[in-house]
C-alpha cells in the first residue's frame, strides 16, 4: 500500500457502528473495570470470523458487498484508553502486515493515528505481551530519530498502512475502540485494490 490511508466508505454508518460496538461489549472480558483499579494499558481482542459475521449481519453485508470475503484472515478490536497512546510499532515481523481496514467502533473524535519515518538501524524486534492480544512487531530503539510523516483522525472506515512505524494517540476522556479487518498474508496482498470487488 503506497498511501498512508485510503477511504473505504464515504461515511461512518451508525447502524454498523452500533452493531460492532454491541458485539464488542458482549465479548470483552476487560470491559468491567474494578472500581479501585483503572485500566491503563492498550489491548487487542481477536474474534472468530464466522462468529462476528453471523452476529453482525449489517456489518457482514457491507463487507460482502465490497470485499473478497475469502481473503479476510481475522478481525481484531483495538482499545486505546482515555488520555493514552499506543506504542509506536510496525505490524508483524516476517512478513510485515501491509495494511488493515479500520472501522471506528467507539469515540472516533480527537484521537489520531500517526505515521513515522525511522531508519532500519533505529528499530528492533519486540515480543509483545500476548496477554494484551498483541503479536511480535518492530519498535523504535530508545532514542531513535522519529520523524512524523502525517496524522489522521480515523473517523470513518479507512484502509491504513501498517508496515511502517505508526501509533494512535487518544486525547479524549473516553476509551477509543476500533475494529480492524486483516487479510491473508500468504496471498502476498500489498494493496486494498487486490481485495476490493
Secondary structure as UniProt FT lines:
FT   STRAND          5..7
FT   HELIX           14..27
FT   TURN            29..30
FT   TURN            35..36
FT   STRAND          43..47
FT   HELIX           49..55
FT   HELIX           57..66
FT   HELIX           69..71
FT   STRAND          72..80
FT   TURN            82..83
FT   STRAND          84..85
FT   STRAND          89..92
FT   STRAND          99..106
FT   STRAND          111..117
FT   HELIX           120..122
FT   STRAND          123..126
FT   HELIX           130..132
FT   STRAND          137..140
FT   TURN            142..143
FT   STRAND          147..152
FT   STRAND          158..161
FT   STRAND          166..170
FT   STRAND          176..183
FT   HELIX           185..187
FT   HELIX           192..194
//
